[in-house]
Amino acid sequence: MFDIGFWELAMLALVALLVVGPERLPRLARTLGFWLGRGRRVLRNLKDELDREVRAQDIQKAAQAGMHNPLGEVMDEAADSLRVIKQDTEKMMADAESRFEGKKKKKKKKKKAPPASSD
């Protein structure tokens, strides 16, 4: 942001030492660091809030423009697939039950048939 090199910082520190004095310089540095940190946090929060607002507006515009919702499409496709799987499973169960019932009836018929007489 600022093009300040090592020698510029050293000169600034020397001037601050001469103006403020060695007793108050650590306190000044601590206070300055505190306020710079607070300013950075405020700017970062402001930037984050603006980014959220821009994203919210983009989403709102997309919804108003009738853009498709890819997540909704995936959910619909998954629901359709599950419906097909359910129908296939029910059909297989019905087929299995009918076969089972058919075998059961054949066994009953064999048991009820009179034995062949051997006279």
Order of alpha helices (4+ residues) and beta strands (2+ residues): alpha-alpha-alpha
